[in-house]
Amino acid sequence: MNSYITGAMIKELREQNSMTQSELAERLGVSDKAVSKWETGGSLS
């Protein structure tokens, strides 16, 4: 899947649930920097 589309979907779903990147990161057990990278297409790993 295209990393840009994936990142946009992650961001859209996060915002629909009124969550910050930090809140999502905490729920997933990753850093907020990882979430930011996912949303910008910088990394999907």
PDB file of all heavy atoms in Angstrom:
ATOM      1  N   MET A   1       0.848  -1.181   0.000  1.00  0.00           N
ATOM      2  CA  MET A   1       0.000   0.000   0.000  1.00  0.00           C
ATOM      3  C   MET A   1       0.891   1.242   0.000  1.00  0.00           C
ATOM      4  O   MET A   1       1.937   1.258   0.619  1.00  0.00           O
ATOM      5  CB  MET A   1      -0.921  -0.022   1.219  1.00  0.00           C
ATOM      6  CG  MET A   1      -1.903   1.135   1.230  1.00  0.00           C
ATOM      7  SD  MET A   1      -3.055   1.097   2.603  1.00  0.00           S
ATOM      8  CE  MET A   1      -4.362   0.176   1.843  1.00  0.00           C
ATOM      9  N   ASN A   2       0.447   2.243  -0.672  1.00  0.00           N
ATOM     10  CA  ASN A   2       1.167   3.501  -0.763  1.00  0.00           C
ATOM     11  C   ASN A   2       1.322   4.129   0.625  1.00  0.00           C
ATOM     12  O   ASN A   2       0.352   4.276   1.362  1.00  0.00           O
ATOM     13  CB  ASN A   2       0.369   4.428  -1.690  1.00  0.00           C
ATOM     14  CG  ASN A   2       1.021   5.749  -1.915  1.00  0.00           C
ATOM     15  OD1 ASN A   2       1.444   6.405  -0.980  1.00  0.00           O
ATOM     16  ND2 ASN A   2       1.080   6.155  -3.161  1.00  0.00           N
ATOM     17  N   SER A   3       2.552   4.510   0.976  1.00  0.00           N
ATOM     18  CA  SER A   3       2.803   5.048   2.318  1.00  0.00           C
ATOM     19  C   SER A   3       2.082   6.376   2.548  1.00  0.00           C
ATOM     20  O   SER A   3       1.677   6.676   3.665  1.00  0.00           O
ATOM     21  CB  SER A   3       4.297   5.212   2.569  1.00  0.00           C
ATOM     22  OG  SER A   3       4.867   6.129   1.663  1.00  0.00           O
ATOM     23  N   TYR A   4       1.898   7.167   1.486  1.00  0.00           N
ATOM     24  CA  TYR A   4       1.173   8.436   1.633  1.00  0.00           C
ATOM     25  C   TYR A   4      -0.284   8.172   1.979  1.00  0.00           C
ATOM     26  O   TYR A   4      -0.849   8.796   2.878  1.00  0.00           O
ATOM     27  CB  TYR A   4       1.267   9.267   0.351  1.00  0.00           C
ATOM     28  CG  TYR A   4       0.455  10.536   0.432  1.00  0.00           C
ATOM     29  CD1 TYR A   4       0.896  11.623   1.189  1.00  0.00           C
ATOM     30  CD2 TYR A   4      -0.775  10.642  -0.204  1.00  0.00           C
ATOM     31  CE1 TYR A   4       0.142  12.782   1.293  1.00  0.00           C
ATOM     32  CE2 TYR A   4      -1.526  11.794  -0.109  1.00  0.00           C
ATOM     33  CZ  TYR A   4      -1.074  12.851   0.636  1.00  0.00           C
ATOM     34  OH  TYR A   4      -1.824  13.989   0.738  1.00  0.00           O
ATOM     35  N   ILE A   5      -0.911   7.225   1.285  1.00  0.00           N
ATOM     36  CA  ILE A   5      -2.314   6.902   1.543  1.00  0.00           C
ATOM     37  C   ILE A   5      -2.476   6.311   2.939  1.00  0.00           C
ATOM     38  O   ILE A   5      -3.391   6.670   3.676  1.00  0.00           O
ATOM     39  CB  ILE A   5      -2.850   5.929   0.475  1.00  0.00           C
ATOM     40  CG1 ILE A   5      -2.890   6.637  -0.882  1.00  0.00           C
ATOM     41  CG2 ILE A   5      -4.227   5.401   0.844  1.00  0.00           C
ATOM     42  CD1 ILE A   5      -3.167   5.729  -2.055  1.00  0.00           C
ATOM     43  N   THR A   6      -1.564   5.423   3.311  1.00  0.00           N
ATOM     44  CA  THR A   6      -1.617   4.824   4.642  1.00  0.00           C
ATOM     45  C   THR A   6      -1.495   5.891   5.726  1.00  0.00           C
ATOM     46  O   THR A   6      -2.263   5.913   6.684  1.00  0.00           O
ATOM     47  CB  THR A   6      -0.501   3.780   4.807  1.00  0.00           C
ATOM     48  OG1 THR A   6      -0.636   2.808   3.781  1.00  0.00           O
ATOM     49  CG2 THR A   6      -0.569   3.112   6.155  1.00  0.00           C
ATOM     50  N   GLY A   7      -0.530   6.793   5.567  1.00  0.00           N
ATOM     51  CA  GLY A   7      -0.335   7.868   6.532  1.00  0.00           C
ATOM     52  C   GLY A   7      -1.540   8.773   6.638  1.00  0.00           C
ATOM     53  O   GLY A   7      -1.954   9.171   7.736  1.00  0.00           O
ATOM     54  N   ALA A   8      -2.130   9.093   5.497  1.00  0.00           N
ATOM     55  CA  ALA A   8      -3.317   9.951   5.490  1.00  0.00           C
ATOM     56  C   ALA A   8      -4.478   9.262   6.204  1.00  0.00           C
ATOM     57  O   ALA A   8      -5.239   9.912   6.934  1.00  0.00           O
ATOM     58  CB  ALA A   8      -3.700  10.305   4.058  1.00  0.00           C
ATOM     59  N   MET A   9      -4.597   7.956   6.021  1.00  0.00           N
ATOM     60  CA  MET A   9      -5.671   7.209   6.675  1.00  0.00           C
ATOM     61  C   MET A   9      -5.457   7.152   8.187  1.00  0.00           C
ATOM     62  O   MET A   9      -6.400   7.318   8.956  1.00  0.00           O
ATOM     63  CB  MET A   9      -5.758   5.790   6.097  1.00  0.00           C
ATOM     64  CG  MET A   9      -6.885   4.977   6.684  1.00  0.00           C
ATOM     65  SD  MET A   9      -8.532   5.679   6.431  1.00  0.00           S
ATOM     66  CE  MET A   9      -8.737   5.442   4.688  1.00  0.00           C
ATOM     67  N   ILE A  10      -4.216   6.919   8.604  1.00  0.00           N
ATOM     68  CA  ILE A  10      -3.910   6.907  10.037  1.00  0.00           C
ATOM     69  C   ILE A  10      -4.289   8.252  10.654  1.00  0.00           C
ATOM     70  O   ILE A  10      -4.954   8.315  11.692  1.00  0.00           O
ATOM     71  CB  ILE A  10      -2.421   6.597  10.286  1.00  0.00           C
ATOM     72  CG1 ILE A  10      -2.114   5.150   9.908  1.00  0.00           C
ATOM     73  CG2 ILE A  10      -2.043   6.857  11.753  1.00  0.00           C
ATOM     74  CD1 ILE A  10      -0.638   4.818   9.870  1.00  0.00           C
ATOM     75  N   LYS A  11      -3.881   9.330  10.003  1.00  0.00           N
ATOM     76  CA  LYS A  11      -4.174  10.667  10.523  1.00  0.00           C
ATOM     77  C   LYS A  11      -5.679  10.929  10.562  1.00  0.00           C
ATOM     78  O   LYS A  11      -6.203  11.439  11.558  1.00  0.00           O
ATOM     79  CB  LYS A  11      -3.486  11.731   9.669  1.00  0.00           C
ATOM     80  CG  LYS A  11      -3.697  13.122  10.195  1.00  0.00           C
ATOM     81  CD  LYS A  11      -2.928  14.154   9.407  1.00  0.00           C
ATOM     82  CE  LYS A  11      -3.132  15.547   9.991  1.00  0.00           C
ATOM     83  NZ  LYS A  11      -2.365  16.554   9.277  1.00  0.00           N
ATOM     84  N   GLU A  12      -6.373  10.569   9.490  1.00  0.00           N
ATOM     85  CA  GLU A  12      -7.817  10.799   9.433  1.00  0.00           C
ATOM     86  C   GLU A  12      -8.545  10.048  10.544  1.00  0.00           C
ATOM     87  O   GLU A  12      -9.398  10.610  11.248  1.00  0.00           O
ATOM     88  CB  GLU A  12      -8.356  10.355   8.072  1.00  0.00           C
ATOM     89  CG  GLU A  12      -9.841  10.599   7.915  1.00  0.00           C
ATOM     90  CD  GLU A  12     -10.352  10.194   6.546  1.00  0.00           C
ATOM     91  OE1 GLU A  12      -9.571  10.207   5.576  1.00  0.00           O
ATOM     92  OE2 GLU A  12     -11.543   9.858   6.464  1.00  0.00           O
ATOM     93  N   LEU A  13      -8.199   8.784  10.729  1.00  0.00           N
ATOM     94  CA  LEU A  13      -8.848   7.994  11.779  1.00  0.00           C
ATOM     95  C   LEU A  13      -8.515   8.516  13.168  1.00  0.00           C
ATOM     96  O   LEU A  13      -9.378   8.552  14.057  1.00  0.00           O
ATOM     97  CB  LEU A  13      -8.447   6.527  11.645  1.00  0.00           C
ATOM     98  CG  LEU A  13      -8.998   5.812  10.408  1.00  0.00           C
ATOM     99  CD1 LEU A  13      -8.347   4.449  10.240  1.00  0.00           C
ATOM    100  CD2 LEU A  13     -10.508   5.698  10.482  1.00  0.00           C
ATOM    101  N   ARG A  14      -7.253   8.930  13.356  1.00  0.00           N
ATOM    102  CA  ARG A  14      -6.843   9.483  14.654  1.00  0.00           C
ATOM    103  C   ARG A  14      -7.645  10.740  14.963  1.00  0.00           C
ATOM    104  O   ARG A  14      -8.171  10.905  16.074  1.00  0.00           O
ATOM    105  CB  ARG A  14      -5.340   9.805  14.629  1.00  0.00           C
ATOM    106  CG  ARG A  14      -4.840  10.482  15.884  1.00  0.00           C
ATOM    107  CD  ARG A  14      -3.368  10.779  15.826  1.00  0.00           C
ATOM    108  NE  ARG A  14      -2.955  11.662  14.759  1.00  0.00           N
ATOM    109  CZ  ARG A  14      -3.117  13.004  14.766  1.00  0.00           C
ATOM    110  NH1 ARG A  14      -3.711  13.593  15.787  1.00  0.00           N
ATOM    111  NH2 ARG A  14      -2.686  13.746  13.769  1.00  0.00           N
ATOM    112  N   GLU A  15      -7.778  11.618  13.964  1.00  0.00           N
ATOM    113  CA  GLU A  15      -8.509  12.873  14.184  1.00  0.00           C
ATOM    114  C   GLU A  15     -10.005  12.632  14.375  1.00  0.00           C
ATOM    115  O   GLU A  15     -10.645  13.323  15.169  1.00  0.00           O
ATOM    116  CB  GLU A  15      -8.252  13.828  13.023  1.00  0.00           C
ATOM    117  CG  GLU A  15      -6.830  14.369  13.042  1.00  0.00           C
ATOM    118  CD  GLU A  15      -6.497  15.263  11.867  1.00  0.00           C
ATOM    119  OE1 GLU A  15      -7.229  15.245  10.842  1.00  0.00           O
ATOM    120  OE2 GLU A  15      -5.487  15.991  11.960  1.00  0.00           O
ATOM    121  N   GLN A  16     -10.571  11.648  13.668  1.00  0.00           N
ATOM    122  CA  GLN A  16     -11.991  11.319  13.855  1.00  0.00           C
ATOM    123  C   GLN A  16     -12.270  10.861  15.277  1.00  0.00           C
ATOM    124  O   GLN A  16     -13.370  11.044  15.784  1.00  0.00           O
ATOM    125  CB  GLN A  16     -12.414  10.216  12.882  1.00  0.00           C
ATOM    126  CG  GLN A  16     -12.602  10.670  11.472  1.00  0.00           C
ATOM    127  CD  GLN A  16     -12.955   9.532  10.540  1.00  0.00           C
ATOM    128  OE1 GLN A  16     -13.138   8.385  10.950  1.00  0.00           O
ATOM    129  NE2 GLN A  16     -13.044   9.847   9.256  1.00  0.00           N
ATOM    130  N   ASN A  17     -11.273  10.280  15.904  1.00  0.00           N
ATOM    131  CA  ASN A  17     -11.412   9.806  17.284  1.00  0.00           C
ATOM    132  C   ASN A  17     -10.897  10.820  18.297  1.00  0.00           C
ATOM    133  O   ASN A  17     -10.709  10.487  19.471  1.00  0.00           O
ATOM    134  CB  ASN A  17     -10.693   8.460  17.442  1.00  0.00           C
ATOM    135  CG  ASN A  17     -11.456   7.344  16.770  1.00  0.00           C
ATOM    136  OD1 ASN A  17     -12.452   6.882  17.297  1.00  0.00           O
ATOM    137  ND2 ASN A  17     -11.026   6.948  15.583  1.00  0.00           N
ATOM    138  N   SER A  18     -10.651  12.050  17.834  1.00  0.00           N
ATOM    139  CA  SER A  18     -10.205  13.153  18.694  1.00  0.00           C
ATOM    140  C   SER A  18      -8.992  12.783  19.529  1.00  0.00           C
ATOM    141  O   SER A  18      -8.935  13.045  20.735  1.00  0.00           O
ATOM    142  CB  SER A  18     -11.341  13.614  19.611  1.00  0.00           C
ATOM    143  OG  SER A  18     -12.456  14.008  18.850  1.00  0.00           O
ATOM    144  N   MET A  19      -8.017  12.150  18.876  1.00  0.00           N
ATOM    145  CA  MET A  19      -6.801  11.744  19.569  1.00  0.00           C
ATOM    146  C   MET A  19      -5.610  12.542  19.056  1.00  0.00           C
ATOM    147  O   MET A  19      -5.546  12.884  17.881  1.00  0.00           O
ATOM    148  CB  MET A  19      -6.516  10.258  19.326  1.00  0.00           C
ATOM    149  CG  MET A  19      -7.544   9.326  19.894  1.00  0.00           C
ATOM    150  SD  MET A  19      -7.155   7.606  19.524  1.00  0.00           S
ATOM    151  CE  MET A  19      -5.833   7.356  20.683  1.00  0.00           C
ATOM    152  N   THR A  20      -4.692  12.813  19.963  1.00  0.00           N
ATOM    153  CA  THR A  20      -3.428  13.415  19.562  1.00  0.00           C
ATOM    154  C   THR A  20      -2.483  12.298  19.136  1.00  0.00           C
ATOM    155  O   THR A  20      -2.738  11.113  19.390  1.00  0.00           O
ATOM    156  CB  THR A  20      -2.780  14.193  20.725  1.00  0.00           C
ATOM    157  OG1 THR A  20      -2.430  13.248  21.749  1.00  0.00           O
ATOM    158  CG2 THR A  20      -3.711  15.263  21.277  1.00  0.00           C
ATOM    159  N   GLN A  21      -1.384  12.688  18.495  1.00  0.00           N
ATOM    160  CA  GLN A  21      -0.380  11.695  18.134  1.00  0.00           C
ATOM    161  C   GLN A  21       0.155  11.011  19.383  1.00  0.00           C
ATOM    162  O   GLN A  21       0.393   9.804  19.380  1.00  0.00           O
ATOM    163  CB  GLN A  21       0.757  12.339  17.351  1.00  0.00           C
ATOM    164  CG  GLN A  21       0.374  12.730  15.952  1.00  0.00           C
ATOM    165  CD  GLN A  21       1.521  13.347  15.178  1.00  0.00           C
ATOM    166  OE1 GLN A  21       2.521  13.778  15.751  1.00  0.00           O
ATOM    167  NE2 GLN A  21       1.375  13.411  13.865  1.00  0.00           N
ATOM    168  N   SER A  22       0.329  11.756  20.447  1.00  0.00           N
ATOM    169  CA  SER A  22       0.836  11.192  21.702  1.00  0.00           C
ATOM    170  C   SER A  22      -0.127  10.172  22.288  1.00  0.00           C
ATOM    171  O   SER A  22       0.292   9.128  22.791  1.00  0.00           O
ATOM    172  CB  SER A  22       1.105  12.296  22.722  1.00  0.00           C
ATOM    173  OG  SER A  22       2.143  13.126  22.280  1.00  0.00           O
ATOM    174  N   GLU A  23      -1.422  10.464  22.233  1.00  0.00           N
ATOM    175  CA  GLU A  23      -2.422   9.536  22.768  1.00  0.00           C
ATOM    176  C   GLU A  23      -2.445   8.239  21.956  1.00  0.00           C
ATOM    177  O   GLU A  23      -2.508   7.152  22.530  1.00  0.00           O
ATOM    178  CB  GLU A  23      -3.806  10.188  22.762  1.00  0.00           C
ATOM    179  CG  GLU A  23      -3.944  11.291  23.785  1.00  0.00           C
ATOM    180  CD  GLU A  23      -5.201  12.115  23.616  1.00  0.00           C
ATOM    181  OE1 GLU A  23      -5.751  12.184  22.486  1.00  0.00           O
ATOM    182  OE2 GLU A  23      -5.647  12.705  24.611  1.00  0.00           O
ATOM    183  N   LEU A  24      -2.394   8.367  20.635  1.00  0.00           N
ATOM    184  CA  LEU A  24      -2.372   7.178  19.797  1.00  0.00           C
ATOM    185  C   LEU A  24      -1.107   6.361  20.050  1.00  0.00           C
ATOM    186  O   LEU A  24      -1.158   5.143  20.187  1.00  0.00           O
ATOM    187  CB  LEU A  24      -2.465   7.556  18.315  1.00  0.00           C
ATOM    188  CG  LEU A  24      -2.400   6.397  17.321  1.00  0.00           C
ATOM    189  CD1 LEU A  24      -3.526   5.393  17.578  1.00  0.00           C
ATOM    190  CD2 LEU A  24      -2.443   6.920  15.895  1.00  0.00           C
ATOM    191  N   ALA A  25       0.005   7.051  20.153  1.00  0.00           N
ATOM    192  CA  ALA A  25       1.282   6.379  20.401  1.00  0.00           C
ATOM    193  C   ALA A  25       1.236   5.596  21.710  1.00  0.00           C
ATOM    194  O   ALA A  25       1.689   4.448  21.771  1.00  0.00           O
ATOM    195  CB  ALA A  25       2.413   7.401  20.434  1.00  0.00           C
ATOM    196  N   GLU A  26       0.675   6.196  22.733  1.00  0.00           N
ATOM    197  CA  GLU A  26       0.588   5.523  24.036  1.00  0.00           C
ATOM    198  C   GLU A  26      -0.264   4.263  23.940  1.00  0.00           C
ATOM    199  O   GLU A  26       0.096   3.219  24.486  1.00  0.00           O
ATOM    200  CB  GLU A  26      -0.002   6.474  25.073  1.00  0.00           C
ATOM    201  CG  GLU A  26       0.001   5.908  26.474  1.00  0.00           C
ATOM    202  CD  GLU A  26      -0.471   6.904  27.527  1.00  0.00           C
ATOM    203  OE1 GLU A  26      -0.260   8.116  27.334  1.00  0.00           O
ATOM    204  OE2 GLU A  26      -1.053   6.452  28.527  1.00  0.00           O
ATOM    205  N   ARG A  27      -1.384   4.350  23.220  1.00  0.00           N
ATOM    206  CA  ARG A  27      -2.257   3.184  23.062  1.00  0.00           C
ATOM    207  C   ARG A  27      -1.574   2.060  22.290  1.00  0.00           C
ATOM    208  O   ARG A  27      -1.837   0.887  22.536  1.00  0.00           O
ATOM    209  CB  ARG A  27      -3.539   3.571  22.334  1.00  0.00           C
ATOM    210  CG  ARG A  27      -4.503   4.333  23.206  1.00  0.00           C
ATOM    211  CD  ARG A  27      -5.788   4.513  22.481  1.00  0.00           C
ATOM    212  NE  ARG A  27      -6.833   3.889  23.266  1.00  0.00           N
ATOM    213  CZ  ARG A  27      -8.090   3.837  22.896  1.00  0.00           C
ATOM    214  NH1 ARG A  27      -8.467   4.331  21.741  1.00  0.00           N
ATOM    215  NH2 ARG A  27      -8.981   3.274  23.666  1.00  0.00           N
ATOM    216  N   LEU A  28      -0.709   2.432  21.346  1.00  0.00           N
ATOM    217  CA  LEU A  28      -0.050   1.430  20.512  1.00  0.00           C
ATOM    218  C   LEU A  28       1.288   0.968  21.077  1.00  0.00           C
ATOM    219  O   LEU A  28       1.885   0.030  20.559  1.00  0.00           O
ATOM    220  CB  LEU A  28       0.172   1.993  19.098  1.00  0.00           C
ATOM    221  CG  LEU A  28      -1.095   2.323  18.307  1.00  0.00           C
ATOM    222  CD1 LEU A  28      -0.729   2.980  16.981  1.00  0.00           C
ATOM    223  CD2 LEU A  28      -1.928   1.081  18.093  1.00  0.00           C
ATOM    224  N   GLY A  29       1.779   1.665  22.092  1.00  0.00           N
ATOM    225  CA  GLY A  29       3.052   1.294  22.694  1.00  0.00           C
ATOM    226  C   GLY A  29       4.250   1.706  21.857  1.00  0.00           C
ATOM    227  O   GLY A  29       5.260   0.995  21.836  1.00  0.00           O
ATOM    228  N   VAL A  30       4.105   2.820  21.137  1.00  0.00           N
ATOM    229  CA  VAL A  30       5.200   3.349  20.332  1.00  0.00           C
ATOM    230  C   VAL A  30       5.407   4.822  20.706  1.00  0.00           C
ATOM    231  O   VAL A  30       4.639   5.382  21.479  1.00  0.00           O
ATOM    232  CB  VAL A  30       4.916   3.232  18.813  1.00  0.00           C
ATOM    233  CG1 VAL A  30       4.751   1.774  18.403  1.00  0.00           C
ATOM    234  CG2 VAL A  30       3.690   4.032  18.418  1.00  0.00           C
ATOM    235  N   SER A  31       6.427   5.441  20.134  1.00  0.00           N
ATOM    236  CA  SER A  31       6.671   6.851  20.426  1.00  0.00           C
ATOM    237  C   SER A  31       5.788   7.741  19.553  1.00  0.00           C
ATOM    238  O   SER A  31       5.326   7.320  18.485  1.00  0.00           O
ATOM    239  CB  SER A  31       8.142   7.204  20.184  1.00  0.00           C
ATOM    240  OG  SER A  31       8.413   7.216  18.800  1.00  0.00           O
ATOM    241  N   ASP A  32       5.569   8.966  20.007  1.00  0.00           N
ATOM    242  CA  ASP A  32       4.796   9.909  19.202  1.00  0.00           C
ATOM    243  C   ASP A  32       5.543  10.261  17.916  1.00  0.00           C
ATOM    244  O   ASP A  32       4.937  10.576  16.898  1.00  0.00           O
ATOM    245  CB  ASP A  32       4.427  11.165  19.998  1.00  0.00           C
ATOM    246  CG  ASP A  32       5.610  11.895  20.581  1.00  0.00           C
ATOM    247  OD1 ASP A  32       6.693  11.298  20.728  1.00  0.00           O
ATOM    248  OD2 ASP A  32       5.449  13.085  20.910  1.00  0.00           O
ATOM    249  N   LYS A  33       6.856  10.146  17.941  1.00  0.00           N
ATOM    250  CA  LYS A  33       7.653  10.389  16.745  1.00  0.00           C
ATOM    251  C   LYS A  33       7.386   9.317  15.692  1.00  0.00           C
ATOM    252  O   LYS A  33       7.373   9.597  14.496  1.00  0.00           O
ATOM    253  CB  LYS A  33       9.134  10.463  17.081  1.00  0.00           C
ATOM    254  CG  LYS A  33       9.460  11.649  17.981  1.00  0.00           C
ATOM    255  CD  LYS A  33      10.921  11.972  17.959  1.00  0.00           C
ATOM    256  CE  LYS A  33      11.332  13.076  18.889  1.00  0.00           C
ATOM    257  NZ  LYS A  33      10.388  14.086  19.206  1.00  0.00           N
ATOM    258  N   ALA A  34       7.145   8.083  16.129  1.00  0.00           N
ATOM    259  CA  ALA A  34       6.809   7.003  15.197  1.00  0.00           C
ATOM    260  C   ALA A  34       5.480   7.302  14.510  1.00  0.00           C
ATOM    261  O   ALA A  34       5.362   7.150  13.286  1.00  0.00           O
ATOM    262  CB  ALA A  34       6.742   5.671  15.923  1.00  0.00           C
ATOM    263  N   VAL A  35       4.498   7.741  15.269  1.00  0.00           N
ATOM    264  CA  VAL A  35       3.192   8.077  14.696  1.00  0.00           C
ATOM    265  C   VAL A  35       3.344   9.210  13.685  1.00  0.00           C
ATOM    266  O   VAL A  35       2.777   9.159  12.590  1.00  0.00           O
ATOM    267  CB  VAL A  35       2.166   8.452  15.797  1.00  0.00           C
ATOM    268  CG1 VAL A  35       0.864   8.949  15.181  1.00  0.00           C
ATOM    269  CG2 VAL A  35       1.906   7.268  16.715  1.00  0.00           C
ATOM    270  N   SER A  36       4.131  10.201  14.027  1.00  0.00           N
ATOM    271  CA  SER A  36       4.372  11.315  13.114  1.00  0.00           C
ATOM    272  C   SER A  36       4.996  10.827  11.810  1.00  0.00           C
ATOM    273  O   SER A  36       4.571  11.224  10.722  1.00  0.00           O
ATOM    274  CB  SER A  36       5.283  12.350  13.778  1.00  0.00           C
ATOM    275  OG  SER A  36       5.591  13.382  12.872  1.00  0.00           O
ATOM    276  N   LYS A  37       5.965   9.943  11.916  1.00  0.00           N
ATOM    277  CA  LYS A  37       6.618   9.396  10.715  1.00  0.00           C
ATOM    278  C   LYS A  37       5.632   8.603   9.869  1.00  0.00           C
ATOM    279  O   LYS A  37       5.650   8.679   8.646  1.00  0.00           O
ATOM    280  CB  LYS A  37       7.805   8.518  11.097  1.00  0.00           C
ATOM    281  CG  LYS A  37       9.016   9.297  11.528  1.00  0.00           C
ATOM    282  CD  LYS A  37      10.169   8.356  11.822  1.00  0.00           C
ATOM    283  CE  LYS A  37      11.394   9.127  12.268  1.00  0.00           C
ATOM    284  NZ  LYS A  37      12.517   8.222  12.560  1.00  0.00           N
ATOM    285  N   TRP A  38       4.761   7.837  10.526  1.00  0.00           N
ATOM    286  CA  TRP A  38       3.763   7.077   9.776  1.00  0.00           C
ATOM    287  C   TRP A  38       2.863   8.028   9.000  1.00  0.00           C
ATOM    288  O   TRP A  38       2.568   7.796   7.840  1.00  0.00           O
ATOM    289  CB  TRP A  38       2.883   6.249  10.706  1.00  0.00           C
ATOM    290  CG  TRP A  38       3.595   5.173  11.460  1.00  0.00           C
ATOM    291  CD1 TRP A  38       4.824   4.605  11.171  1.00  0.00           C
ATOM    292  CD2 TRP A  38       3.138   4.540  12.649  1.00  0.00           C
ATOM    293  NE1 TRP A  38       5.135   3.663  12.111  1.00  0.00           N
ATOM    294  CE2 TRP A  38       4.131   3.592  13.024  1.00  0.00           C
ATOM    295  CE3 TRP A  38       2.001   4.672  13.431  1.00  0.00           C
ATOM    296  CZ2 TRP A  38       3.991   2.784  14.152  1.00  0.00           C
ATOM    297  CZ3 TRP A  38       1.865   3.860  14.548  1.00  0.00           C
ATOM    298  CH2 TRP A  38       2.854   2.933  14.897  1.00  0.00           C
ATOM    299  N   GLU A  39       2.401   9.086   9.672  1.00  0.00           N
ATOM    300  CA  GLU A  39       1.465  10.011   9.050  1.00  0.00           C
ATOM    301  C   GLU A  39       2.094  10.797   7.897  1.00  0.00           C
ATOM    302  O   GLU A  39       1.390  11.159   6.962  1.00  0.00           O
ATOM    303  CB  GLU A  39       0.890  10.968  10.093  1.00  0.00           C
ATOM    304  CG  GLU A  39      -0.051  10.280  11.057  1.00  0.00           C
ATOM    305  CD  GLU A  39      -0.719  11.199  12.050  1.00  0.00           C
ATOM    306  OE1 GLU A  39      -0.451  12.427  12.036  1.00  0.00           O
ATOM    307  OE2 GLU A  39      -1.521  10.707  12.850  1.00  0.00           O
ATOM    308  N   THR A  40       3.361  11.036   7.955  1.00  0.00           N
ATOM    309  CA  THR A  40       4.030  11.788   6.884  1.00  0.00           C
ATOM    310  C   THR A  40       4.631  10.866   5.835  1.00  0.00           C
ATOM    311  O   THR A  40       5.226  11.341   4.871  1.00  0.00           O
ATOM    312  CB  THR A  40       5.128  12.705   7.449  1.00  0.00           C
ATOM    313  OG1 THR A  40       6.106  11.911   8.115  1.00  0.00           O
ATOM    314  CG2 THR A  40       4.546  13.748   8.389  1.00  0.00           C
ATOM    315  N   GLY A  41       4.487   9.561   6.023  1.00  0.00           N
ATOM    316  CA  GLY A  41       5.021   8.614   5.063  1.00  0.00           C
ATOM    317  C   GLY A  41       6.510   8.380   5.226  1.00  0.00           C
ATOM    318  O   GLY A  41       7.144   7.777   4.362  1.00  0.00           O
ATOM    319  N   GLY A  42       7.072   8.827   6.340  1.00  0.00           N
ATOM    320  CA  GLY A  42       8.502   8.671   6.568  1.00  0.00           C
ATOM    321  C   GLY A  42       8.898   7.253   6.901  1.00  0.00           C
ATOM    322  O   GLY A  42       9.990   6.822   6.592  1.00  0.00           O
ATOM    323  N   SER A  43       7.986   6.496   7.510  1.00  0.00           N
ATOM    324  CA  SER A  43       8.292   5.126   7.897  1.00  0.00           C
ATOM    325  C   SER A  43       7.016   4.407   8.239  1.00  0.00           C
ATOM    326  O   SER A  43       6.140   4.955   8.888  1.00  0.00           O
ATOM    327  CB  SER A  43       9.197   5.129   9.129  1.00  0.00           C
ATOM    328  OG  SER A  43       9.367   3.832   9.624  1.00  0.00           O
ATOM    329  N   LEU A  44       6.931   3.174   7.806  1.00  0.00           N
ATOM    330  CA  LEU A  44       5.764   2.346   8.153  1.00  0.00           C
ATOM    331  C   LEU A  44       6.163   1.161   8.986  1.00  0.00           C
ATOM    332  O   LEU A  44       5.391   0.266   9.231  1.00  0.00           O
ATOM    333  CB  LEU A  44       5.049   1.882   6.881  1.00  0.00           C
ATOM    334  CG  LEU A  44       4.346   2.979   6.107  1.00  0.00           C
ATOM    335  CD1 LEU A  44       3.739   2.413   4.830  1.00  0.00           C
ATOM    336  CD2 LEU A  44       3.259   3.630   6.936  1.00  0.00           C
ATOM    337  N   SER A  45       7.392   1.127   9.474  1.00  0.00           N
ATOM    338  CA  SER A  45       7.820  -0.005  10.267  1.00  0.00           C
ATOM    339  C   SER A  45       7.717   0.304  11.739  1.00  0.00           C
ATOM    340  O   SER A  45       7.511   1.394  12.160  1.00  0.00           O
ATOM    341  CB  SER A  45       9.240  -0.379   9.929  1.00  0.00           C
ATOM    342  OG  SER A  45      10.109   0.717  10.088  1.00  0.00           O
TER     343      SER A  45
END
